[in-house]
């Protein structure tokens, strides 16, 4: 595999990334060309100051009995307890100051794809913004962002927000046509299935505007990766042209998710992971147009290590699937594919559309993004 000079220099500067990025196709990993003028900066980027440390805060009354409505006061307490426990600070504001200061421009990477039932919950987003403003970040320096404008419009965060907060999307609706919003100088190139466009570019907002990012994914099943959480939300949610990794039951998400997340400046700027597990979807994800597969973990997970959180997420989703008698996210039997079963995946939880790749979490560990070994993950569980 040949590399241009800039790519080679970046790989040398990011030693954990180099080994996997230079892997050849003999081990099933495509060749990746990673181009970025940005270098690793600061000490807060993934896996951050708390590698392997995850705090879970559960509250039975964070939702009403229907599961439709949030209890904002309880969610605020969950957020305060989680941030204090993660940082070992006594006051929430001091916990937030561990990551942010008044000079920061902060991106909040939400997940809006599971509308209406499983999206980054407005009360969690609002609590992040409230604390950022208390730290001294100007509202005009806070950006809620997602790739697709139509999904953000569906969720409609604006009525919940103070004046001045920016809501930004890169594309109108997965058309890959709004190139102006992507950075031509930061991209990953790979040929997965002989597609015409082999390049995925980073959003300009991430590369050129924000100084730090809060990542707020959900507890969601996913037909390609098994379960989608921190890694995929920040990777596929910040780069263009990523759906091309799936075709004919095969997915290259195993290596591509972590490869994207490890690109600078994504790795250095993503400093806080808050996994929204108030509601989740155990099948048919990442979408949740009905309540058919929705469940209610009623918890929020906090950390700086996306790999550790996502490793726990795999079990949360898989255990819920097992409770419903559905096949595991680790099932690799091609006879489960809808082309073989002649069934609709969304109607039958024992049907796959793609051979899932939950191993993408362990692969991200190899790239230096965090810890995937359950024996090394330190989980602190709180209940309120």
N, C-alpha and C positions, 0 to 999 in steps of 0.2 A: 504494500500500500504506500503510495506517495503522499507526502504532506508538503504544503507550502510552508515558508519560513515562519509566518505569523502563527499558523496552527501549531507547528512544532514547538515554538517558544512557549505558547500557552500551555501545552501539555506538560512540558518540563516544569513549568511554574506550579502546576497542580498535580503533583506526583500521584496522589490516590486516583485521579481521573485517568492518568496516562495509560495504565495497564489495561483497563477495560476498554478505553476508547481505541486502543491500538489492536484489540483482539481481531483475529481474522475470522472469516465465515466458517472455518472448519469446526468451530465450537457453537455454531448456530447464531452467532452475533454478527450482524451486518457491519460493513466498514463505515465508520463515521468520520466525516471531516468537520471539525469544530473550529469555527472562526470567530474571534472576538478580540477587540483591542483592550478589553478590560482585564485587570488583574485582581487577584484576591486582595480584599482590603478589610480592615477591622477584625475584631475578635468575636463578633456576635453572629456571624453568618452560620449556615447549617454545617455541622450539627449543633453549633452554638455552645454556650457556656454550661449546658446541662445535658451532655450526651448520655443517652440511655435512661434519663430520668423523665417519668411521666406522672402527672397528677390527674386523677379522675375525681370529679365532684358530681355526686348524684343527689337528686332531690325529687321525691315522689310527686310533689305538688308544683313542679315547674310548669306543668300543663294542667288544664282542667280535665274533668273525667272524659270528655269527648276526644281529647287530644288535639282539638282545633285551636285552642286559645292559650296564649302564653301568660304566665304569671311574672310580670316584669320585675317585681320586687324580689322574688325568689331567684330569678336569673341574675339579678345584680349581685345578690349575696353569693351565688355560685361563682361568678366571675371574680369577686373580691377574694374569696377563700382560695380559689385555684391559683390566682396570681401570687398571693402571699405565700402559699405553700411551695410553689415552684421556686420562687426567688429567696425564700426564707426571710422575708421582710414582714414586719408587724403591721404596716399600713399599706393599703392598696396603691396609694400614690407613689410610695417609695418603690414598690414592685414595678410599676410602669416606668419609673425613672431609671430602672436598671437597663432599659432598652432604648428609651426615647428621650429627646430633649427638645427645647423650643426651636432649635435651628433645623429640625428634621422636616422633610417632605415625605409623608407616609402614604404608601399604597395599601389598601385593604383588599386582598384578593378573595372575593366572595365566590360562591358557587350557586349559580342561578338555574342550572339545567334541570333540577328536579322539581320544578314548579308544578303544582302549587304546594305540595306537601313536604318535600325535603330539599330545602334551600338553606343557605346561610341565614339563620333566623334574625329578623330585624332587631330584637332586643339585645342579642349578642353584639351585632354590629354597632348598635347605638352605645353600648357600654364601652366598647373600644374607643369610639369617637369621644365620648364624655371624658374618659381618662386621658386621652391624648391632649385634649384641649386644656385639661387641668395641669398637665405637665408643661403646657405653654405652646403647643403646636397650634398654629393658626388654622381655623377652619378651611381657609382657601388653600392650605398646604396639605389637605387630606383628600385622597382620591379613592373612592370605591371603584373597583374595576373588575371587568370580566371580558371575555373575548367577544361575546355576541350581544349586540344592542337589543335585539328583540327579547332575549331572555331577561335582561335587566329591566326592560319596560314591563314585562309580565310581573316580576316581583314587586317593582315600584317601591324602592326604598325611600324616595324623596320625602313623602309625608312624615316619616319618622325622624328626619334629620334636622339639625340646626342649619341656619342659613350659611351659605358659603361653601358647603361640602361639594366636591366635584364627583360626578358619576360619569365614568368613561368606559367606552367599549371600542374595540379595534375593528370589528366587522359588523355589518348589518344583520347577518344571519347565516354564518358558515358558508359563505360564497367564495371566500378566498380572493376577493376582488379589491379590497380596500388596502392596497399595498402601502399607501401613504402613511398608514399608522404603524407600520413595521420598520425596524431598523435594518437597512441593507448591509450594515457592517457587523451584525451579530447574527449568526445562523449556524445550524447544523445541517449538513448535507448527507443524504444516504439514499440509495436506490433499493427499495424494498421489493417491489413487484414489477419493475420496469416502467414505473409511472413517468409521465412527461416532466412533471415538476418535482424535483428531488430535494428541494430546499425548504427548511422551516426557519423563519425569521422571528426574532424576539420583538415584542411590542416596544415601541419607542418610549412609552410611558415608563416602562421598567428600566430600560437602558439609559434614558436621558433625563428623566424628571425626578422620580422618587429616589430618596436616599435609603429608605427602609421599607420592609413589607411585613404586614401581618397576614398570615395565611389562615383562612377560615373555611375548611372543607366540611363535608358531612359524612355521616355513617351511611355508605351506599354500596350495595351490590353493583358489580359492573360486568357486562358480558365479555369484555376482553381481558381485563386485569384481575378479575375475581372480586376485588373490593377496591373502591377508589376513595382515597383520602388525601393526606397532605402532599405526597409526592406528585400524584397525577394532577391535582388541582393547580399546583404552582407550575408544573411543566406544560401539560397540554393546555392549560388555561392562559398561558403567557406567550406561546409560540403559534405561528401560523401553520397551516397545511399539515396537520397531525393525523387526521382521520385516515390518511393513506396507509397507515401501519396495519390495517385489518383487511384481509381478503380471503375468501374461500375457506373460512374456518381457521385461518392462520393469523396470528397476531405477533408483531414484533415489539409489543409493549414491554416485553421482558427486559429488554436492554434500553429501549428508547426513552422510557419515562425517566429513569435515573440519569441517562445521558443529558437530557434537556435540563433537568433540575440542577445538574452540576455545572452548567455553563455559567461563566461570569458575565454580568454581575448578579445573576439570579441567586447563586449560592451565597454570596456575601451579603446581599441586601435582605434576604428572607430571614428575619431574626426571631419571629415568634409564631408558633403553631397553636391554634385554638380549634380543636376538632368539635364541631357542633353535633352532638349526639342526642339532642332533645327528641328528635324523631329520626327514623332511619328507614331504608327500604332494603328488604332482604332478597328480592328477586325482581327482574325486569329493569334493573338500574342501568345507567345512572338516572333514568327518568322516573317520575312518580306522579303520573297524571291522575291516578285514582288511589284510593286507600287499600286496594287489593293486597298489596305486599308491604304496606307500611307497618312498622312496629315502633315501639317507644322505649328506647334505652334510658331516656331521661337523665342523661349525663353529659358533661363537657370534659374533654381531655385537654390538658395544657402541657406544653413542652417547647423545647427549641430543636429537638431531634425529630425530624419527620419520619425517619425510618422506624424508630422505636414505637411511635404512635401508630404508624401504619401496620406494624407487625401485630400489635394488639387488635387493631381494627379487623385484620383478616379473621381472627378467631371470633370476634363479636358477630360478624356477618355469617361466618360459616356455622357457628353454633345456632344461630337463629334459623338458618336453612335446615339444619339437622332436626331442630325442634318441629319443623313443618314436614319432615320426611323428604326433603329435597336433596338432590345430589350435591356433593361437596364442591366448593370452588376449586379444589385441587384435582377434580376428576378430569382425566385426559383421554377418555374414551371417545374416539371419533364417532362411535355409534350413537352418541348423545346429540350430535349436531342435527339441527332442524332439517338439513338436507337428507339425513338418514332416517330420522323418525317421522318425517312428513307432518310434524306438528309445529304449532306456533309457539315460539319461546315464551311470549308474554302470556300465553294461556296455560303452559305446562312447565312447572319449575324443574322438571327433570329433563328439559331440553336446553341445549346450548346453541348459541349462534356462532360461537368461536371457541376454540380450545383456550381456556382462560390461562392467564399468566400471573398468578399470585407470587411467583418467584421474583417478580420485579422488585419486591421489597428487599430481598436478600442481595439482589444485584446492586441496588443502590448503596447497600452497606459496603460492597467492594469498591465503590467509587468514593468512599470517604464521607458519605452524607449522613451516616448515623449507625446505630447498633441494631441488628436484627435478631441476635441470639436472645431468646426468651430468658435464659439463665443470667444474662447480663443486664436485662432491663429492670430498672428499679421503679416499680409501680406503687404509688401512694394513693390509697382510696379514701375519700372523705364522703360523708353523707350529711345533709342538712334537712 
